[in-house]
Amino acid sequence: MESKTDYRRVPITMPREMYTYMLKLGTKSEETGGKKLQITWIVRCALKAIMDMGLNVSNINSEEELESRIKEAFRKYK
């Protein structure tokens, strides 16, 4: 893993339901004996998983289309 000095801060916005979901994931991990998951961990790990799936991003014109492609790549990766 790179040192934090190599990290870049990326401000993102998201709907409240996504934010709440990530908070619940963190809490659930802690309640079941793990560490409380940080939101940055969740986002970075999700992106790392996407990077490993060989996502096809050609001719994408909307967030909905990108979501569909990510789900398609996930199904193929399994």
VOMIGU-259970 format. One record per residue (C-alpha): residue number from 1; x, z, y; residue in one letter. Coordinates in steps of 0.5 Angstrom, whole numbers, plus 500, padded with zeros to 3 digits. Each point is the difference from the previous one (the first is absolute). Layout:
// residues N
+------+-----+-----+-----+------+
! resi !   X !   Z !   Y ! resn !
+------+-----+-----+-----+------+
!  NUM !   X !   Z !   Y !    a !
...
+------+-----+-----+-----+------+
END
This chain:
// residues 78
+------+-----+-----+-----+------+
! resi !   X !   Z !   Y ! resn !
+------+-----+-----+-----+------+
!    1 ! 500 ! 500 ! 500 !    m !
!    2 ! 502 ! 498 ! 507 !    e !
!    3 ! 502 ! 506 ! 505 !    s !
!    4 ! 495 ! 502 ! 505 !    k !
!    5 ! 504 ! 497 ! 505 !    t !
!    6 ! 499 ! 493 ! 497 !    d !
!    7 ! 492 ! 501 ! 501 !    y !
!    8 ! 496 ! 497 ! 505 !    r !
!    9 ! 494 ! 503 ! 503 !    r !
!   10 ! 494 ! 496 ! 499 !    v !
!   11 ! 493 ! 502 ! 504 !    p !
!   12 ! 494 ! 498 ! 496 !    i !
!   13 ! 493 ! 501 ! 501 !    t !
!   14 ! 494 ! 501 ! 495 !    m !
!   15 ! 493 ! 502 ! 499 !    p !
!   16 ! 499 ! 507 ! 499 !    r !
!   17 ! 498 ! 500 ! 493 !    e !
!   18 ! 507 ! 497 ! 498 !    m !
!   19 ! 503 ! 506 ! 504 !    y !
!   20 ! 495 ! 505 ! 497 !    t !
!   21 ! 502 ! 497 ! 493 !    y !
!   22 ! 507 ! 500 ! 501 !    m !
!   23 ! 499 ! 508 ! 502 !    l !
!   24 ! 496 ! 501 ! 494 !    k !
!   25 ! 505 ! 497 ! 495 !    l !
!   26 ! 506 ! 504 ! 503 !    g !
!   27 ! 496 ! 507 ! 499 !    t !
!   28 ! 498 ! 498 ! 493 !    k !
!   29 ! 507 ! 499 ! 498 !    s !
!   30 ! 501 ! 507 ! 503 !    e !
!   31 ! 494 ! 503 ! 496 !    e !
!   32 ! 502 ! 497 ! 494 !    t !
!   33 ! 507 ! 503 ! 500 !    g !
!   34 ! 504 ! 495 ! 504 !    g !
!   35 ! 503 ! 499 ! 507 !    k !
!   36 ! 495 ! 498 ! 505 !    k !
!   37 ! 501 ! 493 ! 501 !    l !
!   38 ! 502 ! 498 ! 507 !    q !
!   39 ! 496 ! 494 ! 503 !    i !
!   40 ! 506 ! 496 ! 501 !    t !
!   41 ! 502 ! 501 ! 493 !    w !
!   42 ! 493 ! 497 ! 498 !    i !
!   43 ! 501 ! 494 ! 505 !    v !
!   44 ! 507 ! 499 ! 498 !    r !
!   45 ! 499 ! 500 ! 492 !    c !
!   46 ! 494 ! 496 ! 501 !    a !
!   47 ! 504 ! 494 ! 503 !    l !
!   48 ! 506 ! 501 ! 495 !    k !
!   49 ! 495 ! 499 ! 495 !    a !
!   50 ! 497 ! 494 ! 504 !    i !
!   51 ! 508 ! 497 ! 500 !    m !
!   52 ! 500 ! 500 ! 493 !    d !
!   53 ! 494 ! 496 ! 498 !    m !
!   54 ! 502 ! 494 ! 503 !    g !
!   55 ! 495 ! 499 ! 505 !    l !
!   56 ! 498 ! 493 ! 502 !    n !
!   57 ! 499 ! 500 ! 508 !    v !
!   58 ! 499 ! 493 ! 501 !    s !
!   59 ! 494 ! 498 ! 504 !    n !
!   60 ! 497 ! 506 ! 502 !    i !
!   61 ! 496 ! 501 ! 506 !    n !
!   62 ! 497 ! 507 ! 499 !    s !
!   63 ! 501 ! 507 ! 498 !    e !
!   64 ! 494 ! 499 ! 495 !    e !
!   65 ! 504 ! 494 ! 497 !    e !
!   66 ! 506 ! 504 ! 500 !    l !
!   67 ! 497 ! 506 ! 496 !    e !
!   68 ! 497 ! 495 ! 495 !    s !
!   69 ! 507 ! 497 ! 499 !    r !
!   70 ! 503 ! 507 ! 499 !    i !
!   71 ! 494 ! 502 ! 495 !    k !
!   72 ! 501 ! 493 ! 496 !    e !
!   73 ! 508 ! 501 ! 500 !    a !
!   74 ! 499 ! 507 ! 497 !    f !
!   75 ! 495 ! 498 ! 495 !    r !
!   76 ! 505 ! 495 ! 498 !    k !
!   77 ! 506 ! 505 ! 500 !    y !
!   78 ! 497 ! 505 ! 495 !    k !
+------+-----+-----+-----+------+
END
